[in-house]
Amino acid sequence: MNSAHHYDVVIIGAGMSGLAAGIRLAHFGKKVCIFERHNAVGGLNSFYSQQGRKFDVGLHALTNFVRPGVKGTPLTKLLRQLRISRDEFQLAEQKRSRVAFGPNGETSLTFTNDFAVFESEVAREFPGQIDGFRALVATVRSYDDVSLDAKPVSARHVVRRHISDLLLEDMLFCPVMYYGSAEEQDMEFGQFVIMFKALFLEGFARPFDGVRVILRTLVDKYRAAGGERRMKCGVRRVITREGRATAVELDDGAVVTTDQVISSIGAPETERLWSQPAGHQASPVGALSFVETISILQRQPRELGWGDDTIVFFNDRERFDYVAATDEVDPRSGVICFPNNFNYENGQELAEGVFRCTCLANHAQWQNLPEASYRQRKAEWFQVIQASARRFLPAVSDQTLQESLIATDMFTPRTVEKFTGHLGGAIYGSPRKHRQGTTSLPNVYLCGTDQGFLGIIGAMLSGISMANYHILRG
Amino acid sequence: MTKEDTQQVVLDIIADVAPDEDLTNVKPDVRLRDQLELDSMDFLDIVMELRKRHNIEVPEADYPQLASLDSCAEYLTPKFEALGK
């Protein structure tokens, strides 16, 4: 083994959490290297180019947005810990978003980055529930959601103590689940609190140039701090001796020795890197995956008549079902995103209109399709998903939309698994989270999705927390 | 190294760890936590920056000694002197 390739810490995966962990470790003098199998950084929040056009994956909006001067929230903690100035992220705030339920969105709750708007909307649509809603918000505000050893409690159970109207309950769960739950139908209350704060009490923002602005900032910080990075070079095995990790074997067969390992690739994915001890309870692979359609338009969504919604969470049935689709796609509910509808600095507008729709999908169904029918099914579902979503937007004729359409793209659970390595295309990972980030090896830790802090800001905080807790404080 | 110098070292670190805090009127005899928004993550960073920049180790049991600028000066100045600074 070559001592030139010995690291204090090896990080597996150059997503948001791995990069954030890397910045902390490199800043405090650790010799650290990030190994990434893909050719681009970002993991679940990345971007790609197609015909000279850049598409974001993952990021609809950065959640957890607070304005300058608001302290003690995840965004502020993250900026401090990574020594990033908030200007570097170039965040522009959302215009307004909605939760729209009913066959044509008859019941609707608007929210913005000003929580009072959401509260007054709840009072308007559900006057009998407003006291319970306020009590729920008080519970959320006082909950210690970053505790690493909180006892798991059902969020449905806690919410029902305050809210008795099932429609309101589902309208609160829909956005929170779509933006981070790895669990079907319910979630752990701590996870609910993280997402409720991130979406409603804090808010949405986006850099004009999308997720790559954030990734570029992280990569630059990491490099400046002295961190090393190897792309197109995944870790295929963790080598152990006497119950500890001593090295990692890379995809090209090379072996790199290390004192400690942080893995951001997910719990089930990490557990497969070495043989687990007898009696080890394997982390379940997440069942929830998604499809997303993207339409690029000549005009701004507003000019087509779609208004200025930033994000719309929709559901057409009486109850909201957050479960893996039984068919390839479940178009009954979903999320619409218009990246155009943020208040960009100096009134700037994106050069093209972008209309994105996300729905729940079934990984196995997509995985088992032969190549020819895979393409055909994609094309068919594209139409179904868009038609479903458009019911919740002001009417725009097919002809108007068609005339403005420049390009389309779509990703499926198959695409997610292929490019992120997340088994089952499970964007939010395993339903079982590992708050402490521990594994069956004492010097291998988890960070990212399966550690359990959610969203982009959560992912970065996860990397920071695990680097602090397991390595820097030690 | 005077106690004033030590206080400046600590203030310089806080300015980097928490750039969004206004440090112009920090009172040396008042707990830092009572006048600035600093959480345990920030305090850990102050300790780690002391190690990184000045080779000064602060064991966890001594963290309470860093409560105010005055107590920082009392506690850290002899450590700087021991390093010949």
HADDOCK unambig.tbl for C-alpha pairs under 7 A between the chains (distance, minus, plus):
assign (segid A and resid 28 and name CA) (segid B and resid 52 and name CA) 6.62 0.50 0.50
assign (segid A and resid 80 and name CA) (segid B and resid 17 and name CA) 5.79 0.50 0.50
assign (segid A and resid 80 and name CA) (segid B and resid 18 and name CA) 5.71 0.50 0.50
assign (segid A and resid 83 and name CA) (segid B and resid 17 and name CA) 6.93 0.50 0.50
